[in-house]
Amino acid sequence: MSIITISRQFGAGGKTLGKMISEKLGYSLVDNEIIQMVAEKAKVSSQWVESIEKEAGGKFLKFISGVVPKSLVDRVLDEKRGYIDEEIYVDSLHKIISRLADAGNVVIIGRGGQYVLKEREDTFHLLLIGEKEDRVKFMEEHYDLTSKQALQAVEMDDKRRINLYRKFGKKDYDHPDLYHIVLNMSKVDLETARDMVCRLVKP
Protein backbone atom coordinates (compact mmCIF):
# COMPACT_ATOMS: atom_id res chain seq x y z
CA MET A 1 0.00 0.00 0.00
CA SER A 2 1.69 3.21 -1.19
CA ILE A 3 0.96 6.84 -1.93
CA ILE A 4 2.30 8.83 -4.88
CA THR A 5 2.29 12.62 -5.03
CA ILE A 6 2.89 14.40 -8.30
CA SER A 7 4.05 18.00 -8.35
CA ARG A 8 4.51 19.50 -11.78
CA GLN A 9 5.09 22.52 -13.89
CA PHE A 10 1.89 23.18 -15.80
CA GLY A 11 1.83 21.37 -19.13
CA ALA A 12 4.44 18.81 -18.07
CA GLY A 13 1.77 16.11 -18.17
CA GLY A 14 1.16 15.54 -14.48
CA LYS A 15 -2.53 14.70 -14.74
CA THR A 16 -2.00 12.50 -17.81
CA LEU A 17 0.91 10.64 -16.22
CA GLY A 18 -0.98 10.32 -12.94
CA LYS A 19 -3.87 8.65 -14.76
CA MET A 20 -1.51 6.26 -16.54
CA ILE A 21 0.24 5.33 -13.28
CA SER A 22 -3.01 4.86 -11.38
CA GLU A 23 -4.41 2.62 -14.12
CA LYS A 24 -1.29 0.45 -14.23
CA LEU A 25 -1.05 0.10 -10.44
CA GLY A 26 -4.79 -0.07 -9.80
CA TYR A 27 -4.62 3.04 -7.60
CA SER A 28 -7.16 5.82 -7.14
CA LEU A 29 -6.39 9.17 -8.76
CA VAL A 30 -7.22 12.39 -6.92
CA ASP A 31 -6.86 15.82 -8.52
CA ASN A 32 -9.56 18.50 -8.61
CA GLU A 33 -11.75 16.29 -6.42
CA ILE A 34 -9.80 17.81 -3.52
CA ILE A 35 -11.46 21.16 -4.24
CA GLN A 36 -14.88 19.60 -3.65
CA MET A 37 -13.62 17.83 -0.52
CA VAL A 38 -12.34 21.10 0.93
CA ALA A 39 -15.60 22.85 -0.01
CA GLU A 40 -17.68 20.20 1.73
CA LYS A 41 -15.52 20.32 4.84
CA ALA A 42 -15.77 24.13 5.05
CA LYS A 43 -19.43 24.14 3.95
CA VAL A 44 -18.79 26.55 1.09
CA SER A 45 -19.03 26.42 -2.70
CA SER A 46 -16.28 24.83 -4.77
CA GLN A 47 -16.03 28.18 -6.62
CA TRP A 48 -15.02 29.84 -3.36
CA VAL A 49 -12.27 27.27 -2.83
CA GLU A 50 -11.08 27.80 -6.42
CA SER A 51 -10.85 31.54 -5.76
CA ILE A 52 -8.65 30.82 -2.74
CA GLU A 53 -6.31 28.80 -4.95
CA LYS A 54 -6.11 31.46 -7.65
CA GLU A 55 -5.57 34.52 -5.48
CA ALA A 56 -2.07 35.68 -4.57
CA GLY A 57 -0.94 34.66 -1.10
CA GLY A 58 -2.45 36.96 1.49
CA LYS A 59 -4.46 39.08 -0.95
CA PHE A 60 -7.74 37.23 -0.54
CA LEU A 61 -7.49 37.06 3.24
CA LYS A 62 -6.65 40.78 3.44
CA PHE A 63 -9.67 41.56 1.29
CA ILE A 64 -12.03 39.53 3.47
CA SER A 65 -10.69 40.82 6.78
CA GLY A 66 -10.13 44.40 5.63
CA VAL A 67 -13.20 45.19 3.54
CA VAL A 68 -15.95 43.07 5.13
CA PRO A 69 -16.61 43.75 8.82
CA LYS A 70 -16.10 40.61 10.91
CA SER A 71 -19.46 41.13 12.63
CA LEU A 72 -21.17 40.97 9.25
CA VAL A 73 -19.22 37.86 8.29
CA ASP A 74 -20.25 36.22 11.56
CA ARG A 75 -23.91 37.10 10.98
CA VAL A 76 -24.15 36.17 7.32
CA LEU A 77 -21.89 33.13 7.19
CA ASP A 78 -23.54 30.99 9.82
CA GLU A 79 -22.71 27.36 10.60
CA LYS A 80 -24.86 26.03 7.75
CA ARG A 81 -23.34 28.30 5.10
CA GLY A 82 -19.79 27.98 6.29
CA TYR A 83 -16.72 30.11 5.77
CA ILE A 84 -13.22 29.69 4.35
CA ASP A 85 -10.06 31.75 4.24
CA GLU A 86 -6.44 30.88 3.45
CA GLU A 87 -5.75 29.49 6.93
CA ILE A 88 -8.81 27.24 6.86
CA TYR A 89 -7.99 26.23 3.28
CA VAL A 90 -4.44 25.12 4.14
CA ASP A 91 -5.61 23.34 7.29
CA SER A 92 -8.32 21.52 5.33
CA LEU A 93 -5.82 20.49 2.65
CA HIS A 94 -3.54 18.98 5.30
CA LYS A 95 -6.38 16.98 6.85
CA ILE A 96 -7.87 15.78 3.56
CA ILE A 97 -4.55 14.81 1.97
CA SER A 98 -3.55 12.98 5.16
CA ARG A 99 -6.86 11.12 5.16
CA LEU A 100 -6.40 10.12 1.51
CA ALA A 101 -2.91 8.85 2.33
CA ASP A 102 -4.23 6.82 5.26
CA ALA A 103 -6.55 5.02 2.82
CA GLY A 104 -3.50 4.19 0.67
CA ASN A 105 -3.06 3.16 -2.95
CA VAL A 106 -3.64 6.67 -4.27
CA VAL A 107 -2.02 9.11 -6.68
CA ILE A 108 -2.43 12.71 -5.51
CA ILE A 109 -1.92 15.51 -8.02
CA GLY A 110 -0.46 18.76 -6.70
CA ARG A 111 -1.70 20.90 -3.80
CA GLY A 112 1.40 20.53 -1.68
CA GLY A 113 1.24 16.79 -1.15
CA GLN A 114 5.03 16.63 -1.05
CA TYR A 115 4.96 18.85 2.04
CA VAL A 116 1.90 17.43 3.78
CA LEU A 117 3.17 13.85 3.47
CA LYS A 118 6.92 14.48 3.65
CA GLU A 119 7.37 12.38 6.81
CA ARG A 120 5.54 9.31 5.52
CA GLU A 121 7.80 6.42 4.54
CA ASP A 122 5.10 4.85 2.36
CA THR A 123 4.91 7.89 0.06
CA PHE A 124 6.79 8.55 -3.17
CA HIS A 125 7.10 12.14 -4.33
CA LEU A 126 7.51 12.99 -8.02
CA LEU A 127 8.32 16.27 -9.74
CA LEU A 128 7.63 16.78 -13.44
CA ILE A 129 9.37 19.60 -15.27
CA GLY A 130 9.77 20.54 -18.93
CA GLU A 131 10.88 23.26 -21.28
CA LYS A 132 8.22 25.94 -21.65
CA GLU A 133 7.83 25.39 -25.39
CA ASP A 134 7.31 21.66 -24.82
CA ARG A 135 4.72 22.31 -22.13
CA VAL A 136 2.85 24.68 -24.44
CA LYS A 137 2.94 22.05 -27.19
CA PHE A 138 1.63 19.41 -24.77
CA MET A 139 -1.35 21.62 -23.91
CA GLU A 140 -2.07 22.18 -27.61
CA GLU A 141 -2.00 18.47 -28.40
CA HIS A 142 -3.82 17.11 -25.35
CA TYR A 143 -6.39 19.84 -24.68
CA ASP A 144 -7.18 21.04 -28.21
CA LEU A 145 -5.93 24.59 -27.59
CA THR A 146 -4.52 27.10 -30.02
CA SER A 147 -0.87 28.12 -29.57
CA LYS A 148 -1.98 31.40 -27.99
CA GLN A 149 -4.43 29.70 -25.64
CA ALA A 150 -1.87 27.09 -24.62
CA LEU A 151 0.77 29.74 -23.89
CA GLN A 152 -1.70 31.74 -21.80
CA ALA A 153 -2.73 28.61 -19.89
CA VAL A 154 0.87 27.69 -19.09
CA GLU A 155 1.81 31.19 -17.98
CA MET A 156 -1.32 31.68 -15.87
CA ASP A 157 -1.02 28.35 -14.12
CA ASP A 158 2.68 28.84 -13.46
CA LYS A 159 1.67 31.97 -11.51
CA ARG A 160 -1.15 30.11 -9.76
CA ARG A 161 1.31 27.43 -8.66
CA ILE A 162 3.64 30.02 -7.14
CA ASN A 163 0.71 31.59 -5.31
CA LEU A 164 -0.52 28.27 -3.99
CA TYR A 165 2.84 27.41 -2.46
CA ARG A 166 3.01 30.84 -0.88
CA LYS A 167 0.02 29.75 1.17
CA PHE A 168 2.17 26.90 2.48
CA GLY A 169 4.97 29.36 3.21
CA LYS A 170 7.18 27.52 0.73
CA LYS A 171 9.54 28.70 -1.99
CA ASP A 172 11.55 25.52 -2.55
CA TYR A 173 8.79 23.50 -4.27
CA ASP A 174 11.00 22.70 -7.30
CA HIS A 175 14.03 21.70 -5.22
CA PRO A 176 15.01 18.10 -6.06
CA ASP A 177 15.68 17.25 -2.39
CA LEU A 178 11.91 17.14 -1.83
CA TYR A 179 11.37 14.33 -4.32
CA HIS A 180 12.24 10.71 -4.90
CA ILE A 181 12.46 11.31 -8.62
CA VAL A 182 12.48 14.35 -10.92
CA LEU A 183 11.35 13.70 -14.49
CA ASN A 184 12.22 16.09 -17.30
CA MET A 185 9.29 15.49 -19.62
CA SER A 186 11.13 17.26 -22.44
CA LYS A 187 13.49 14.28 -22.43
CA VAL A 188 11.25 11.39 -21.30
CA ASP A 189 8.03 10.18 -22.96
CA LEU A 190 4.93 9.40 -20.89
CA GLU A 191 5.14 5.63 -21.24
CA THR A 192 8.78 5.54 -20.10
CA ALA A 193 7.97 7.85 -17.19
CA ARG A 194 5.04 5.66 -16.16
CA ASP A 195 7.16 2.50 -16.18
CA MET A 196 9.96 4.19 -14.21
CA VAL A 197 7.56 5.30 -11.49
CA CYS A 198 5.81 1.94 -11.30
CA ARG A 199 9.16 0.18 -10.89
CA LEU A 200 10.06 2.63 -8.13
CA VAL A 201 6.82 1.98 -6.27
CA LYS A 202 6.63 -1.76 -6.92
CA PRO A 203 10.15 -3.01 -7.75
N, C-alpha and C positions, 0 to 999 in steps of 0.2 A: 504494500500500500504506500504510494508516494504522491507527492504534490509537485507540480511544475508551475513556476511563474515565468511569464514572458514579458519582458520589458522591451520596448522597441522604438526606434525612430519611425515616425509615421511614413507609411509606404514601403517599409522594409518587409512586409508580409507577415506580421505577427499573428493576425487573426487567421489568415489562410494556413500558416504553418501550425498554429495551435489546433485547428480543426483536423489537419492531417495527422498530427501526433495523437490526438484524443481518439480518433477513429482506429488507428493502428494499435494503440494500447488498451482500447476499450474504456477510456476515462471520460468523465464529464468535462464539458468545456464551459467556462463561465467568462463572459465579457460584459456587455452592456446590461446583462441581467442584474449586475451589482447595483446599478442605478435604481432599479425597481425595488431591490431589497432594502437599500438605504431609505428610499421614499416611504416604504411600508413601515420601517422601524421608527422613522421620525413623524409618521402620519402626515406627510406632505405629498405634493404632486411630484412625479418624476421630472417634470419640466423645471421645478424649483431646484432639484438636485443637479440637473444638467447646468443650470445657471451658476451654481456654486463651482462646478468643475471648470467652467469657461472663464469666470472672472479672475482678474489678477489677484494674487495673494494679498489679503487684507482689504482690498477695495470694496468687496461686497459687504463684509462685516462692518466696515466703517460707514457705509451707506445706511445699513439697517440701524446701527446704533446711533448714528449722528443725525439722520433725517427724520426717522420715525420715533416718536416718544415711546419709551419703554412701557409706560402705563397703557398706551394704546395697543402696543403689541400684546401685552398681557391680557387685555380685554378681548381683543379680536381673535387672537390665535389661542383658543382654549384647548383643552386636552384632546378634544375630538379632532380638531383641525390640525393641531401639531405645529411645530416650528423647527427650523433648521438654520444653522449658521456654519461658518467654517469649522469651529471647534467641534460641534455636534457631528458634522460631516466626517471629519477625520476620525473621531471616536467610533462612529458607526462603521466606517470602513475597517478599522482594526478588528472590531468584534465580528463583523460578517466574514471577512477574509479568514480569520482564525477559526470560525465555525466551519467554513468550507474545507479548510485544511484538516480539521478534526475528522470530517467525514471521509477524507482520503480519496485517492484515485481521481484527481481533478487537475485540469489545466486552467490556470487563472491568468487572464490577459490584463496587464497593466495595473494601474491604481495603487502603485507602491507595494505590491506583494513582496518584492525583494527586501523591503524594510520590515514590514509587518511580520514576516515569517523567517527573518534572518537567523534566528536561534534554533530553528527546527532542523534536526539532522535528517529528516525524511523528505526534505524539500530540495528541489533542484532549480536554480535560478538561471534563466537564459537572458541574454541581451542580443537583440538583432539590430544591426546597423547597416548602412548602405550609402553609396554616393547619392547626392541629391537628385541628379539626373536619372539615375536608375530607379529611385523611389517614385519620381514623377511618372516615369514610364510604366512602372508597376500599377499605379493608380489608373492610368489610361487604359491599360489592358484588362485589368480585373474588375474595374468599376464603371467602364464605358463612359469615361470622362474625356473632354477635349484637353489638349495640352495646357491651355490656360486654366481650365477648371482644376486639373490635376495639380498644377503648380500652386494655385491658390490654396487647395486643400492641404498640401504638404506644408506650406509655410504657416498657415493658420494653426494646424494641429501641432506643429513644432512649438509654437508659442503657448498653446494650451498645455502641452506637456510640461514646459518650464513652470508655468503657473501652478499646475497641480502639485508638483514637487515642492514648490515654495510652501504650500500648505502643510507639508510634512517637515518643513524646516530643513530641506535637503538641497544640496547643490552638486553632489557627487554621483548622481543617478546613472551616469554613463561610465563610471570608473570600473575597470575590469575586476577589481578586488571584490566587488559585490556579487559576482556571478561565477557559476561553475563553468560556463562556456559562453564565449562571445562569438557570434556568427556574422561575418561580413557577407550580407546577401548580394553584394555586387560581385562576389567571387564564388559563392556556393549556391547551387540550385535548390529548390524547395524539397525535392525528393531526397537529395543527399543530406540536407539539414535534418529532415525528419528522421532518417535512419541513424544519423549520428546521435541525436537526442534519445531516441529509443534505446540504443545500445548503452548510453550513459545511465539511463534509468533502470533498464533491465538487461544487464550484461549477459 
